[in-house]
């Protein structure tokens, strides 16, 4: 049964979480996300963590009663078309993968590669997992995230959204309406969330200037 309006696939960084959260706000009328001072966005659901576990364990266990209207995930799973009306991925040039990994390292781990390696090991299986360390974790993420983007581009069930368009207010509002499949319901809330996210994610915005 399709209970989720849309699922968005994105690699690291806050763009996917932010888009999912602000769209869910518009559809549900309640707060679905928070933005930290460092620009990291936290969603109120566990969908992203559950689908990560499912990706590695092939265990479809999403509880549709505990999902947001729009969800973000780092992994595409074959059962998504059964639980969501629309599927998207956020695209960006392959050449930006390293920059986006660097921004993720800075925001999530304050440039601490040891912490990043410890955290990211759970995203890989053996024998790769035991080989990851502080000296190679950024390279590993860059390779893996580029691989993800390329596989999403080749997936005909996923519609592309473009990262650079999130930094144009007018285009972003149109993206929200596209993902929500309805007109914006609360422009004041949308504008406030957008302004806050932009102010906390200037380094990401700078990639497109």
Helices and strands as residue ranges (DSSP letters): E 4-9, H 15-28, E 33-35, E 41-43, H 47-57, G 64-66, E 70-73, H 80-83, E 84-91, G 94-96, H 97-109, H 113-120, G 121-123, H 128-131, H 137-153, E 159-162, G 163-167, H 169-180, H 187-200, H 202-206
